[in-house]
Amino acid sequence: MGTALCRMCAVRGAAYRNNQPSDSLGFMNQGRQIDGVTGASVIVTGAAGGIGRAVAEAFASADARVVLWDVDERVHAVATEIQERRAAKAYAVCADITDRAAVREAFDLSESAAGGVSVVVHAAGRLSTGPALEAAEEAWERCLSTNATGTMLVASEAARRMVSRGHGAITVISSNAASTPRVGMSAYAASKAAASAFVRCLGLEVAGRGVRCNLVSPGSTDTAMLHQSWTGTADMDSTIAGDPTAYRLGIPLRRVAQPQDIADAALFLSSTAARHITLHDLRVDGGATLDM
């Protein structure tokens, strides 16, 4: 496969120049310091859009030094925009998380720019849909490569470096589909289940060496990935209401999550407020899995 690491950009000290309205900040970081996050060196994967971008915004707003990773080169523009909007140090790395050499090099670049990383939020992911009886090997392999292998490579490399320092927090964005069967989502669910199991096993091994590993499992979240998954008459209302013919419950809180909801959970788990929490799977799905 080869490395897909392209380049790194750092954007510093730029004043806010965009005409875009500022997005709302979550309750965890209304412009205040957060122990364990403020001043920390943080890596966020999948940060060019969706949940990953919201996570990067949240950490930047808490005055962390944030390194945004994505295979999409638009991550450089996102880092620049976050820098301008949040007046925080932001960096960007374009890297393929399914390539071990690229992951290691991306960590080296990140730490040379932002210092030793103490927080990693792994939000990169891929969605593949289709009937299990018609599962194509190519789609299956792509999903497993990104969601399972990518998680293993990023989380294990992060843990290795954190163990050497005696502290760190790793949060992986999984999915409630990892534990709840979904019609048409066999490859995605299997890949997320594999990722979740790996994170728990890793967390058990490194807990005694000061490194915490947790999961955030969203349900339906208002991102491009959700909209791309809709077929036929599926839309926001039907997602909230559920679909008995597909054995899918609705969302008791009567709304889909916003990316900031997931970012708040990751911010909490990365902070010292969660210092006694590890191996935990935090569901952020509006009750859609009925606390299974």
C-alpha positions in Angstrom: 0.0 0.0 0.0 2.8 2.4 0.8 2.7 5.5 2.9 0.1 8.1 2.3 1.7 10.7 4.5 1.8 13.9 2.5 2.9 16.8 4.5 2.3 18.7 7.7 1.2 22.3 8.1 1.2 24.4 11.2 -1.0 27.5 11.4 -0.3 30.0 14.1 -1.6 33.2 15.5 -4.0 34.1 12.7 -6.9 36.4 13.5 -10.5 35.4 12.8 -11.2 36.4 9.2 -14.0 34.1 8.1 -17.6 35.3 7.6 -18.9 32.0 8.8 -20.9 32.0 12.0 -19.2 30.4 15.0 -20.6 27.0 15.8 -22.0 26.4 19.3 -19.6 25.0 21.8 -20.5 22.1 24.0 -21.1 22.3 27.7 -17.6 20.9 28.4 -15.7 23.8 26.9 -17.4 27.1 27.1 -14.0 28.9 26.7 -12.7 27.5 30.0 -9.7 25.5 31.0 -10.1 21.7 31.3 -7.7 19.7 33.5 -5.9 17.2 31.4 -6.8 18.8 28.1 -5.8 22.5 28.3 -2.2 22.7 27.1 -2.1 19.1 26.2 -0.8 17.7 22.9 -3.8 16.0 21.2 -4.2 14.0 18.0 -7.6 13.7 16.4 -8.0 11.3 13.4 -10.7 11.6 10.8 -10.6 15.3 11.4 -11.4 16.7 8.0 -15.1 16.5 8.7 -18.0 15.1 10.7 -17.4 13.9 14.2 -13.6 14.2 13.9 -13.7 17.8 13.0 -16.1 18.6 15.9 -13.7 16.8 18.3 -10.8 18.9 16.9 -12.8 22.1 17.4 -13.7 21.1 20.9 -10.1 20.5 22.0 -8.9 23.6 20.3 -11.5 25.6 22.2 -10.1 24.2 25.4 -6.7 25.5 24.4 -5.1 22.2 23.6 -2.4 21.8 20.9 -4.4 19.8 18.3 -3.0 17.8 15.4 -5.6 16.9 12.9 -5.1 13.7 10.9 -7.0 12.6 7.8 -6.3 10.8 4.5 -8.2 13.7 2.9 -5.9 16.6 2.1 -8.7 19.0 3.0 -7.6 18.5 6.6 -5.0 21.2 6.0 -7.8 23.8 5.3 -9.7 22.6 8.3 -6.7 23.1 10.5 -6.3 26.6 9.2 -9.9 27.4 9.8 -9.9 26.0 13.3 -6.8 28.1 14.1 -8.5 31.2 12.8 -11.7 30.6 14.6 -10.4 29.3 17.9 -7.0 31.2 18.2 -5.4 27.9 19.2 -2.4 26.0 17.8 -3.6 23.6 15.1 -1.6 21.3 12.9 -2.5 19.0 10.1 -1.1 15.6 8.9 -2.4 13.8 5.8 -1.9 10.1 6.5 -3.3 6.7 5.8 -4.2 5.1 9.1 -4.2 1.6 7.6 -0.5 1.8 6.9 1.7 1.1 9.9 4.7 3.1 8.5 2.5 6.1 7.8 1.0 5.9 11.3 4.4 5.9 12.9 5.6 8.7 10.7 2.5 10.8 11.4 3.1 10.3 15.2 6.7 11.5 14.8 5.6 14.6 12.9 2.9 15.3 15.3 5.1 15.1 18.4 7.9 17.1 16.7 5.5 19.9 16.2 3.1 19.7 19.2 5.2 17.9 21.8 4.7 14.5 23.4 1.1 13.4 22.7 -1.0 12.7 25.9 -4.4 12.5 24.3 -5.6 10.6 21.1 -9.1 10.6 19.9 -9.5 8.2 17.0 -12.5 9.2 15.0 -11.5 8.0 11.5 -14.0 5.5 10.0 -15.7 4.1 7.0 -19.3 3.1 6.4 -20.3 0.2 4.1 -23.9 -1.0 3.7 -25.6 -3.9 2.0 -27.3 -7.2 2.8 -25.2 -9.7 4.7 -26.2 -12.4 2.2 -24.7 -10.4 -0.6 -21.6 -9.1 1.2 -18.9 -8.3 -1.3 -15.3 -9.2 -0.2 -14.0 -5.9 -1.4 -16.4 -3.8 0.6 -15.9 -6.1 3.6 -12.1 -5.7 3.4 -12.3 -1.9 3.1 -14.5 -1.6 6.1 -12.3 -3.9 8.2 -9.1 -2.2 7.0 -10.2 1.3 8.1 -12.3 0.6 11.1 -10.5 -2.4 12.7 -7.0 -2.4 11.4 -6.8 1.4 11.5 -7.9 1.4 15.1 -5.4 -1.2 16.0 -2.5 0.7 14.4 -3.4 4.1 15.8 -4.3 3.0 19.3 -1.4 0.6 19.8 1.1 3.2 18.6 -0.4 5.8 20.8 -0.4 3.5 23.8 3.3 2.5 23.2 4.3 6.1 23.3 2.1 7.0 26.3 3.3 4.0 28.3 6.9 5.3 28.0 5.8 8.5 29.7 3.5 6.9 32.2 0.3 8.6 31.3 -2.2 9.2 28.5 -5.8 8.9 27.4 -7.0 7.1 24.2 -10.6 7.5 23.1 -11.9 5.6 20.1 -15.1 6.6 18.4 -16.9 3.3 17.8 -20.7 2.8 17.1 -23.7 1.4 18.8 -23.8 -0.9 15.8 -20.9 -2.8 17.4 -23.2 -4.4 19.9 -26.7 -4.0 18.3 -27.5 -5.9 15.0 -28.5 -3.6 12.2 -30.1 -4.7 8.9 -27.7 -3.9 6.0 -24.8 -3.0 8.2 -22.9 -6.3 8.7 -19.5 -5.2 7.5 -19.7 -1.9 9.4 -21.0 -3.6 12.6 -18.4 -6.3 12.5 -15.5 -3.9 12.0 -16.7 -1.7 14.8 -17.1 -4.7 17.1 -13.6 -5.8 16.3 -12.3 -2.3 17.0 -14.2 -2.1 20.3 -12.9 -5.4 21.5 -9.3 -4.5 20.6 -9.5 -1.2 22.5 -10.8 -2.9 25.7 -8.0 -5.5 25.5 -5.4 -2.9 24.9 -6.8 -0.8 27.8 -6.6 -3.8 30.2 -2.9 -4.3 29.3 -1.9 -0.7 29.8 -4.1 0.4 32.7 -1.4 -0.4 35.2 1.0 1.9 33.3 -1.1 5.0 33.5 -2.9 4.9 30.1 -6.7 4.9 29.9 -8.5 3.5 26.9 -12.2 4.2 26.4 -14.9 4.1 23.7 -17.6 6.5 22.6 -20.4 4.7 20.7 -22.7 7.1 18.8 -25.9 6.2 17.2 -27.3 8.2 14.3 -25.4 11.4 14.1 -26.0 14.3 11.7 -23.0 13.9 9.5 -22.5 13.3 5.8 -22.0 9.6 6.6 -25.5 9.4 8.0 -27.1 11.1 5.0 -25.2 8.8 2.6 -26.6 5.7 4.4 -30.2 6.7 3.7 -31.9 4.8 1.0 -35.5 4.9 -0.4 -37.7 6.9 1.9 -35.3 7.1 4.8 -34.7 10.5 6.2 -34.3 12.3 9.5 -37.8 11.7 10.7 -37.8 8.0 9.9 -34.4 7.7 11.6 -35.9 9.2 14.8 -39.1 7.2 14.6 -37.4 3.9 13.9 -38.4 1.1 11.5 -40.1 -2.0 12.9 -39.8 -3.8 9.5 -36.0 -3.5 9.9 -36.1 -4.4 13.6 -34.8 -1.0 14.4 -35.9 1.0 17.4 -36.2 4.8 17.2 -34.5 7.4 19.3 -36.2 8.0 22.7 -34.7 11.5 23.0 -36.4 12.3 19.6 -33.5 13.7 17.8 -30.3 12.5 16.1 -27.0 13.5 17.7 -25.0 16.4 16.6 -21.3 15.9 16.2 -20.7 18.2 19.1 -22.5 15.7 21.4 -19.9 13.1 20.5 -17.1 15.6 20.9 -18.3 16.5 24.4 -18.1 12.8 25.4 -14.6 12.5 24.0 -13.5 15.7 25.8 -14.8 14.4 29.1 -13.2 11.0 28.8 -9.8 12.7 27.9 -9.9 15.0 30.9 -8.8 14.4 34.5 -12.5 14.4 35.4 -12.5 10.9 34.0 -9.2 9.8 35.6 -10.8 6.7 37.2 -12.6 5.6 34.0 -11.1 3.1 31.6 -12.4 0.2 29.4 -15.7 2.0 29.3 -18.1 2.2 26.3 -20.0 5.5 26.6 -23.2 5.3 24.5 -24.2 8.7 23.0 -27.2 7.6 21.0 -30.2 9.2 22.6 -31.3 5.9 24.2 -31.5 4.1 20.9 -30.0 0.9 22.2 -32.0 1.0 25.4 -28.8 1.0 27.5 -27.8 -2.5 26.2 
